[in-house]
Amino acid sequence: MTQDDTREAVFGMLDGTTSCLGVVVGLVIAGTRSGPHILAAALGLGIAATCGMGAGEYLSDTTRSLRLAAVMGAATFLGSVL
């Protein structure tokens, strides 16, 4: 694992965690008490964030590194589900 991989993994995990936590807190504040609805929303956000962060990393990297995009996407999803 390179230093770039570590940086992308940490950034992806933090992004996934904060995005998912924001949606869950918003649903709870809005009065949604149904666990399955909250879980479905969090999972959907995790999948969307994974695709978005992975694609964003791939397009923003001048070397078009598919490995770094995969690290970013996987870390974002992991951060979303934890």
PyMOL commands that place a pseudoatom at each C-alpha (Angstrom):
pseudoatom trace, name=CA, resn=MET, resi=1, chain=A, elem=C, hetatm=0, pos=[0.000, 0.000, 0.000]
pseudoatom trace, name=CA, resn=THR, resi=2, chain=A, elem=C, hetatm=0, pos=[1.442, 3.316, -1.053]
pseudoatom trace, name=CA, resn=GLN, resi=3, chain=A, elem=C, hetatm=0, pos=[1.171, 6.682, 0.643]
pseudoatom trace, name=CA, resn=ASP, resi=4, chain=A, elem=C, hetatm=0, pos=[-1.351, 7.743, -2.025]
pseudoatom trace, name=CA, resn=ASP, resi=5, chain=A, elem=C, hetatm=0, pos=[-3.475, 4.669, -1.260]
pseudoatom trace, name=CA, resn=THR, resi=6, chain=A, elem=C, hetatm=0, pos=[-3.468, 5.519, 2.439]
pseudoatom trace, name=CA, resn=ARG, resi=7, chain=A, elem=C, hetatm=0, pos=[-4.432, 9.150, 1.776]
pseudoatom trace, name=CA, resn=GLU, resi=8, chain=A, elem=C, hetatm=0, pos=[-7.283, 8.132, -0.525]
pseudoatom trace, name=CA, resn=ALA, resi=9, chain=A, elem=C, hetatm=0, pos=[-8.494, 5.458, 1.905]
pseudoatom trace, name=CA, resn=VAL, resi=10, chain=A, elem=C, hetatm=0, pos=[-8.606, 7.852, 4.869]
pseudoatom trace, name=CA, resn=PHE, resi=11, chain=A, elem=C, hetatm=0, pos=[-10.340, 10.562, 2.843]
pseudoatom trace, name=CA, resn=GLY, resi=12, chain=A, elem=C, hetatm=0, pos=[-12.851, 8.080, 1.418]
pseudoatom trace, name=CA, resn=MET, resi=13, chain=A, elem=C, hetatm=0, pos=[-13.691, 6.592, 4.806]
pseudoatom trace, name=CA, resn=LEU, resi=14, chain=A, elem=C, hetatm=0, pos=[-14.214, 10.006, 6.387]
pseudoatom trace, name=CA, resn=ASP, resi=15, chain=A, elem=C, hetatm=0, pos=[-16.376, 11.140, 3.492]
pseudoatom trace, name=CA, resn=GLY, resi=16, chain=A, elem=C, hetatm=0, pos=[-18.479, 7.990, 3.589]
pseudoatom trace, name=CA, resn=THR, resi=17, chain=A, elem=C, hetatm=0, pos=[-18.938, 8.166, 7.342]
pseudoatom trace, name=CA, resn=THR, resi=18, chain=A, elem=C, hetatm=0, pos=[-19.934, 11.835, 7.482]
pseudoatom trace, name=CA, resn=SER, resi=19, chain=A, elem=C, hetatm=0, pos=[-22.284, 11.589, 4.484]
pseudoatom trace, name=CA, resn=CYS, resi=20, chain=A, elem=C, hetatm=0, pos=[-24.090, 8.563, 5.844]
pseudoatom trace, name=CA, resn=LEU, resi=21, chain=A, elem=C, hetatm=0, pos=[-24.252, 9.950, 9.369]
pseudoatom trace, name=CA, resn=GLY, resi=22, chain=A, elem=C, hetatm=0, pos=[-25.775, 13.162, 8.020]
pseudoatom trace, name=CA, resn=VAL, resi=23, chain=A, elem=C, hetatm=0, pos=[-28.570, 11.286, 6.264]
pseudoatom trace, name=CA, resn=VAL, resi=24, chain=A, elem=C, hetatm=0, pos=[-29.307, 9.070, 9.268]
pseudoatom trace, name=CA, resn=VAL, resi=25, chain=A, elem=C, hetatm=0, pos=[-29.403, 12.018, 11.675]
pseudoatom trace, name=CA, resn=GLY, resi=26, chain=A, elem=C, hetatm=0, pos=[-31.612, 13.959, 9.252]
pseudoatom trace, name=CA, resn=LEU, resi=27, chain=A, elem=C, hetatm=0, pos=[-34.075, 11.074, 9.014]
pseudoatom trace, name=CA, resn=VAL, resi=28, chain=A, elem=C, hetatm=0, pos=[-34.201, 10.659, 12.790]
pseudoatom trace, name=CA, resn=ILE, resi=29, chain=A, elem=C, hetatm=0, pos=[-34.734, 14.394, 13.346]
pseudoatom trace, name=CA, resn=ALA, resi=30, chain=A, elem=C, hetatm=0, pos=[-37.494, 14.356, 10.711]
pseudoatom trace, name=CA, resn=GLY, resi=31, chain=A, elem=C, hetatm=0, pos=[-39.284, 11.717, 12.741]
pseudoatom trace, name=CA, resn=THR, resi=32, chain=A, elem=C, hetatm=0, pos=[-38.488, 8.566, 10.816]
pseudoatom trace, name=CA, resn=ARG, resi=33, chain=A, elem=C, hetatm=0, pos=[-38.309, 5.848, 13.451]
pseudoatom trace, name=CA, resn=SER, resi=34, chain=A, elem=C, hetatm=0, pos=[-38.439, 2.866, 11.118]
pseudoatom trace, name=CA, resn=GLY, resi=35, chain=A, elem=C, hetatm=0, pos=[-35.126, 1.004, 11.226]
pseudoatom trace, name=CA, resn=PRO, resi=36, chain=A, elem=C, hetatm=0, pos=[-35.537, -0.583, 7.774]
pseudoatom trace, name=CA, resn=HIS, resi=37, chain=A, elem=C, hetatm=0, pos=[-36.184, 2.821, 6.155]
pseudoatom trace, name=CA, resn=ILE, resi=38, chain=A, elem=C, hetatm=0, pos=[-33.140, 4.357, 7.804]
pseudoatom trace, name=CA, resn=LEU, resi=39, chain=A, elem=C, hetatm=0, pos=[-30.993, 1.366, 6.858]
pseudoatom trace, name=CA, resn=ALA, resi=40, chain=A, elem=C, hetatm=0, pos=[-32.212, 1.433, 3.251]
pseudoatom trace, name=CA, resn=ALA, resi=41, chain=A, elem=C, hetatm=0, pos=[-31.471, 5.158, 2.960]
pseudoatom trace, name=CA, resn=ALA, resi=42, chain=A, elem=C, hetatm=0, pos=[-27.998, 4.726, 4.452]
pseudoatom trace, name=CA, resn=LEU, resi=43, chain=A, elem=C, hetatm=0, pos=[-27.195, 1.799, 2.170]
pseudoatom trace, name=CA, resn=GLY, resi=44, chain=A, elem=C, hetatm=0, pos=[-28.433, 3.675, -0.901]
pseudoatom trace, name=CA, resn=LEU, resi=45, chain=A, elem=C, hetatm=0, pos=[-26.324, 6.670, 0.027]
pseudoatom trace, name=CA, resn=GLY, resi=46, chain=A, elem=C, hetatm=0, pos=[-23.310, 4.416, 0.590]
pseudoatom trace, name=CA, resn=ILE, resi=47, chain=A, elem=C, hetatm=0, pos=[-23.619, 2.939, -2.891]
pseudoatom trace, name=CA, resn=ALA, resi=48, chain=A, elem=C, hetatm=0, pos=[-24.130, 6.350, -4.495]
pseudoatom trace, name=CA, resn=ALA, resi=49, chain=A, elem=C, hetatm=0, pos=[-21.183, 7.841, -2.593]
pseudoatom trace, name=CA, resn=THR, resi=50, chain=A, elem=C, hetatm=0, pos=[-18.992, 4.904, -3.617]
pseudoatom trace, name=CA, resn=CYS, resi=51, chain=A, elem=C, hetatm=0, pos=[-19.711, 5.472, -7.300]
pseudoatom trace, name=CA, resn=GLY, resi=52, chain=A, elem=C, hetatm=0, pos=[-19.345, 9.235, -7.026]
pseudoatom trace, name=CA, resn=MET, resi=53, chain=A, elem=C, hetatm=0, pos=[-16.093, 9.247, -5.077]
pseudoatom trace, name=CA, resn=GLY, resi=54, chain=A, elem=C, hetatm=0, pos=[-14.521, 6.511, -7.193]
pseudoatom trace, name=CA, resn=ALA, resi=55, chain=A, elem=C, hetatm=0, pos=[-15.436, 8.259, -10.440]
pseudoatom trace, name=CA, resn=GLY, resi=56, chain=A, elem=C, hetatm=0, pos=[-14.341, 11.632, -9.083]
pseudoatom trace, name=CA, resn=GLU, resi=57, chain=A, elem=C, hetatm=0, pos=[-10.970, 10.238, -8.049]
pseudoatom trace, name=CA, resn=TYR, resi=58, chain=A, elem=C, hetatm=0, pos=[-10.464, 8.599, -11.440]
pseudoatom trace, name=CA, resn=LEU, resi=59, chain=A, elem=C, hetatm=0, pos=[-11.364, 11.738, -13.384]
pseudoatom trace, name=CA, resn=SER, resi=60, chain=A, elem=C, hetatm=0, pos=[-9.366, 14.122, -11.179]
pseudoatom trace, name=CA, resn=ASP, resi=61, chain=A, elem=C, hetatm=0, pos=[-6.172, 12.040, -11.215]
pseudoatom trace, name=CA, resn=THR, resi=62, chain=A, elem=C, hetatm=0, pos=[-3.923, 13.036, -14.125]
pseudoatom trace, name=CA, resn=THR, resi=63, chain=A, elem=C, hetatm=0, pos=[-2.575, 9.475, -14.401]
pseudoatom trace, name=CA, resn=ARG, resi=64, chain=A, elem=C, hetatm=0, pos=[-6.114, 8.014, -14.541]
pseudoatom trace, name=CA, resn=SER, resi=65, chain=A, elem=C, hetatm=0, pos=[-5.192, 5.437, -11.938]
pseudoatom trace, name=CA, resn=LEU, resi=66, chain=A, elem=C, hetatm=0, pos=[-7.918, 2.831, -11.708]
pseudoatom trace, name=CA, resn=ARG, resi=67, chain=A, elem=C, hetatm=0, pos=[-6.233, 1.466, -8.553]
pseudoatom trace, name=CA, resn=LEU, resi=68, chain=A, elem=C, hetatm=0, pos=[-6.565, 4.780, -6.688]
pseudoatom trace, name=CA, resn=ALA, resi=69, chain=A, elem=C, hetatm=0, pos=[-10.175, 5.118, -7.836]
pseudoatom trace, name=CA, resn=ALA, resi=70, chain=A, elem=C, hetatm=0, pos=[-10.907, 1.606, -6.539]
pseudoatom trace, name=CA, resn=VAL, resi=71, chain=A, elem=C, hetatm=0, pos=[-9.240, 2.391, -3.197]
pseudoatom trace, name=CA, resn=MET, resi=72, chain=A, elem=C, hetatm=0, pos=[-11.280, 5.592, -2.870]
pseudoatom trace, name=CA, resn=GLY, resi=73, chain=A, elem=C, hetatm=0, pos=[-14.539, 3.851, -3.786]
pseudoatom trace, name=CA, resn=ALA, resi=74, chain=A, elem=C, hetatm=0, pos=[-13.970, 0.884, -1.487]
pseudoatom trace, name=CA, resn=ALA, resi=75, chain=A, elem=C, hetatm=0, pos=[-12.969, 3.104, 1.426]
pseudoatom trace, name=CA, resn=THR, resi=76, chain=A, elem=C, hetatm=0, pos=[-15.999, 5.333, 0.908]
pseudoatom trace, name=CA, resn=PHE, resi=77, chain=A, elem=C, hetatm=0, pos=[-18.323, 2.331, 0.960]
pseudoatom trace, name=CA, resn=LEU, resi=78, chain=A, elem=C, hetatm=0, pos=[-16.585, 0.906, 4.024]
pseudoatom trace, name=CA, resn=GLY, resi=79, chain=A, elem=C, hetatm=0, pos=[-16.910, 4.238, 5.805]
pseudoatom trace, name=CA, resn=SER, resi=80, chain=A, elem=C, hetatm=0, pos=[-20.578, 4.410, 4.841]
pseudoatom trace, name=CA, resn=VAL, resi=81, chain=A, elem=C, hetatm=0, pos=[-21.494, 1.016, 6.255]
pseudoatom trace, name=CA, resn=LEU, resi=82, chain=A, elem=C, hetatm=0, pos=[-19.485, 1.350, 9.444]
for i in range(1, 82): cmd.bond("trace and resi %d" % i, "trace and resi %d" % (i + 1))
show_as sticks, trace
zoom trace
